[in-house]
Amino acid sequence: MNYILKNARIIDPGRGIDAVGDIGIENGLVADPGKVKKPTVMDLAGKVLTPGFIDLHVHLRQPGNTMAETIASGTAAAAAGGFTSVVAMPNTSPAADTAGAIEYLRQTAARTGVVRVLPCGCMTKGYAGQEMAGIGSLKTAGVVALSDDGKCIQDHALMRHVVEYAKSFELPILDHCEDNCLAAGGVMHEGKWSVLLGMNGMNGAAEELMISRNIILARQIGWSIHMQHVSVKESVDLLRKARAEGIAVTGEATPHHLSLTDENIKKYDTNYKMNPPLRSEEDRQALIRGVADGTITAIATDHAPHTATAKLVEFDHAPFGIIGLETALGVTYTVLVDSGIMQLPEYVKRLTTGPAEILRMKGYDLSEGKAADITVFDPEAEYVIDPAKFKSKSRNTPFGGRKVKCRPLLTFVGGKLVYSFEG
């Protein structure tokens, strides 16, 4: 179908546009609305239209744990959250460390997915941190980045070689920054609340140490390293200084680290258990400042589905991770924009051109002739998050019952309407 989307507030950071206007969609591409043939016309007065959101950090669980999520359900959840592209983390079972595994992902996504699934390959075989994966064959197979997400390469010499090879194949590194010795045995942030609750803590220095390592390697090798789910104040400070010096490092913040703290864990609800863990209020405020001032250039969900059975155990034994695709916009808009901390155009960058630049996607905008990947949302819509309505197969979220503002309304991928909110 062809469309004319009328009277929307168009925010297109790639072209510096923030104005009310019309967008045409014809044959899957952005088109001059005055030339679109036989269009379906939608009046979007009062709504915001942007390039499609990109999520750098999604666990689709297929193959391996399809009880928690599949590519079909995960991409449906992404579309419902306004995301048109998701980077699929490689820590599946088996791991996405070979060309065959990437081909499986691509074929399954083409057959069952509704948004663009961008494959990420492992840095090491089996993401075990022992031996470098076949980066050249992964590149040929179509990966957009490399990561051992969920684990961090502890061998600094091996990490150096991985970054050198990644540079030669022009693949960004997406790194889960954690020193195993400092984090070992922890189930929540090490601080006041871990002491009061009698739980083993994870020291924030475990993240800070590996981010320092990555900054050194990025400077020495001259290649981009992206820090996943940044969570502590010191990490933000390190990134701010390194970026000011021109070192090619970037960071992402998750909706949960921007909106929750370790105090929430006093409920002993395992839906508040994630890695890195929820940190202190001081850390949360530092993250907010980092997103607002551009130190952190992307918001990413770290969407990590788990079955209800897996989470329905003692806090110590529950798996890390929560889902986030369908709550990200409402939670982060409420914290960052509705609060007055950020202006809407700058916020939109963190969901569009920010992630696109990390992935080295050039010209991510709504120019005529570009793929019509478009997100439309209502910034004035107030609602209560209801997990029962999620498209995801899992419900492991701490945000059920939370009142937020800003709702995704329409998601187009290649000109196809893949999600439409039906109130």
N, C-alpha and C positions, 0 to 999 in steps of 0.2 A: 504494500500500500504506500501511497504518497501522502504527505502531510504538509499542512501549513500550521505552525504553532504561532499564534498571534498574541500580541500585547504582553508578552512576558518581559520581566526584567532579565536581560541577558547579561550574564557575567562570564566573560571569556578571558581569563588571565593571560593566556598566550598571546592575545592581540591587544591587551589593555583595554578591553571594552566593558563598560558597565552602563547600560542604557536600556530603556524600554524599546522593544522592537519585535520583528517577526523573523522566524526561521523556517525555511523550506526544507523538506526531505523528499528526494526523488531518486528512485532506484538505489536506495541504501546510502545515498550521499547527501551531504548538506548542499542545498540548492537555493538559487534566487527565488524567494517566495512568489515573486510576480510571474515566474515562468513554470511553476510546477503544474503538471497536467493531472486533471481529475483528482484533486487532493481531498483528503478528509481534513476539515478545518477544526482546530481546537482553540478556544479562547482561553488564554492563560493569564488574564489580568490579575494582578496581585500575587502571581507566582514567580518563582525564580528558575531560570533555565541556564544550565552550565554544561561544559563538556562532561562526559561520563566520569564518575568517580573511579579511581584506581586504588585497589587494596594490595599493598605490597606483601601481605603476610597472612595467608589463609591456609588452613589445614582442611583438605577435602576428604581425607581418610581412605580414599579408594586408590589402590587396592589395600586390603588388610583389615579395615575396621568399618565395614559398611553398615553395621548396626547403629553406629553413631552418626555417620554421614556418608553420602555418595556424591559423585560429581553432579548428578541430576539435582539432588536436594540442596547441595551447597551452592550451586550456581543460581538456583531459584531463590535461595535466601539472599544471595548477593544482589540479584535484581530487585528484590523487595527493599533492600537497603539503599538503592540508588547506585550500586557499583556496576559498571559495565565491563571491567577487567579485574581479574584477581590473579595474583601470583601464587601458584600452588606449591606449597612447601614439599620437599622431597623425602621427609622422614615417614614414608609409608612402609608397608610391608608386602612385598619386598621394597627396598629403598629405590628411589629414582636415581640410581648411580650408573645406569647404562643407557645406550641409545634405544634398546628395546623397551625399557621401562618408560622412557619419554614418549616413544611412539604409541605405547598403550594409552598413556594419558591423553595424548593428542587425539587419537581415534575415538576414545570414549567420550571426551569432551565434545568433539564434533558431532557425535551421535546423540548424546543425552544432555549436554550443557546448554544453557540459555544465555550465558555471558561469555566473554573471551577468557579462556583459561591459559595463562602464560606459564609454561613449565619452568621450574627451577630445578637444577641438578645438584647433586651432592658434591661437596668439596672433596670428601674422602670416601673410599669404598665402604658401603654399608653405614655411612656416616659414623664410623667407629673411631675416627681421628688417628688412624694408624698409617694409612697408605693413600696417597692421592688418587682420586678417581680419574677416569679417562676424559679429561676436560675437552680435548679436541673433538672426540666423538660426541660428547654431550652438546657441544656447540653446533656441530653438523646436524644433530637431531633436532635442534631448535630451541634449546634452553635460552632464557633471557637473563639468567643470573645464576650464581652458585651460592649454596648455603648448606651448613650442617645443622640447621635450626633444631632446637631442642638440646643440642650439645655444642660444645665449643672446643675447637682444636687446642689442646694444652701444650703441644710440642711447638715451640716458637719457630724453630727451623723449618718444620713442615708447613706451618702457616705462611712463612715467608715464600716458600716454593709455590704454594697454591696461589698466592697473590701475584707472583711473577708470571705464572702460567695464565692466570685470569687476565692479566694485562695483555699478554700476547694474543689472546683470543677476544679481547675487548668485552669481557663479561664482568659486570659489577659483582662484588662480594656482599652478601647480606649475612651479617654475623650475630649470632647469639653470644653475647659477651659475658662469660662467667668462668671464674677460676674455681675448679672443682674442689681444691683443698679448702678454700675459704667458705664455700657454700655447702660443703658435704654435710648431709644429714639434716639440713634445715628445711622447715616447712612453711615458714613465714619470715617476715622482716625481723632482723635482730634489733631490738630496741625495747622501749618501755612495755609495749603490749606483749611481746614474746615472753618477757619476764613475768608479767602479771598472769598470763595464761598458761605458763609452764610449758611452753613449746620451744623446740629447737629453732634458733634463729639463723637467717641467712644474711651475712654481713654485706652491706652495700659495697664494701671494698672489693668484693668478688667481681662485680661488674666494672668498677672504676679501674681495676688493674688491667683487665683485658681491653678496655677501651683505650687506655694508655698505650698498650702494646700495639693495637691496631693503628693508632695515630702515628706511632714511630714507623711502622711498616709502610703506611700510606705515603708518608713523607719520603722515606728512603727509596721506595720503588716507584713512586709517582703514579699510583693507581688508586681508584676510588674504592673505599670500604665503607659500607653502610652499617650503622649500629642499630640492631633491632631492639624494639621495646625498651628504650632508655627509661630508667626508673629512679635514679638518685641524683641529687643536687650536684654532686661532684662530677658526675658524668656530663651533665649539661654544661658546667663550667669548662671542662676539658674540651668539649666540642666547640664551644664559643671561641675559646682561645685559638684552637687549631684552625678553624675556618677563617678567623681573622688573619691568620698567617698564610692563608692560601693553600692549606693542606686539603687534599681531596677526600674529606670525610663528611658523612651526613648521618642524621639520626631520625628515628620515628618515635612517636609517642602513641600509646593506646588509649582508647576511651576510658578503660578502667583505671589506669594509672593517673589519668587527668581528673577523675571524679571521685575516687575512693581512697581510703587509707587503711593502714593496718588496724586501726581501731574497730573497723567493721568486723574483724575476725572474732571479736568477743562473742558473737552469736554462734560461733562454732559451725557456721554454715559452710560446707565444702565448696559452694559456688563462689566463695571468696578466695579460693586457693588457686594461685597461678604462679608461674615462674617467668620472669622475676616476680617476686611477691609484691603485694601492695605495700607501699612504703609510708613514711611519716607525712604529716601535713606540710612540713617544711620542704620535703622532696616534691610533693604534689604541686606546691606553689612554684617551685623552681621549674618544673616541667611546663606549667602554664606560661611562665615568663619566656621559656625557651621556644615554645610554639608561637607565642605572640610576636617575639622579636626576630623570628626567622632562623634562630640557631637550629631548631628542629623543623625540618622542611616538609615532613609528611606525617599524617595521621594514618595509622594502620591498625587493624582490629586484632591481629593474632587470634583469629577465629579458630577455636580449639574444641570441637564437639566431643562430648562423652555421654554415654548412656546414663540414664537415671540410676541404674544398678551400680555402675562404676563409681558414681559420686555418693551413693548411699552407704557410706562406711565412715569409720572414725576419721577425723581430720588428718591425722598422721599418715593414713594409708590411702587416702583419696588421690587420684591423679591430678596433676596440675592442669589448669586451663579452663577457659570459659568461651562460650560463643559470643560473637560480636557484630556480625554483618548487619543484622536487622535492628540493632540498637545504636549503632555508631553515630548516625546523623543526629538523632534526637539528643543523645547524651552529650556529645561534644558541642553542638550548637548551643545547648542550654548553658554549659559551663563557660564557653569561650565568647559567644556572640551575644546571646540574650543578657548576659551579665555585664556587657559593655567593655569587656577586655579587648576584643578584636572587632574590627570592621568586617562586614560580610565578604567583600572581595578578597581580602587577605586570607580569610578562613577558607574560602573556596580553593585558593592555591594549594593548601595543605592536602586537599583531596584530589587534585587534578594535575596541575603542572609540576607540583613538588614531587609526587611519586614518578611522574613521567620523566623528569630530568634524572632522577636516580637510576631509572632503567634505560637511560640514554635514548629515549623516544623523542625524536626531534619534531617540532612543529605540532605539538598536541593542542589543537584549537578547533574552532568551528568555522574555519574558512570554507568557502564554496569548493566543492570537489573532495573534501575530506570525508572519511567514514562518519556516518551520522550516529555516533555514540553520544547520547544526550541524557542528562538527568534533569528532572523537573521536581521541585519541592515547594512546599508551602511553609514559609518561615513563621507564619502566625498560628499554625495549627498546634493546639495544646491537647495532649492525650496522655493516658496512662499505659505504660508498656504491658502488654498481655502476651506472655510466652505461648499461651495456648493457640495463638493465631500465627505463630512463626511457620515459615516454609522449611526451615531446618528440621532435620530428624531429631535433633537434640534440644534439650531445654535447660542446659546448665548455664544459667545466667543469674547474676546477683541483682539485675535491674527489673525483675518482675515487680509490678506495682509502683514503679517509680514514675512520677509525673515529669514529662519533658515537653519541649517545644520544638517544632520543625519536623514535618513529616514528608518522606519521599512520596511522590505522587505518580510519576511516569518514568520509565526507564526504556530507552531505545538503544539497541545494539545493531549496528549496521543498518539503521533505518527500520528495524523490526521492533514493534512494541512488545517487549518481553515482560513488562510489569505495569499494571495500572491499579492504583489503590481503589478499592471498593469499600467505602465506609459503611 
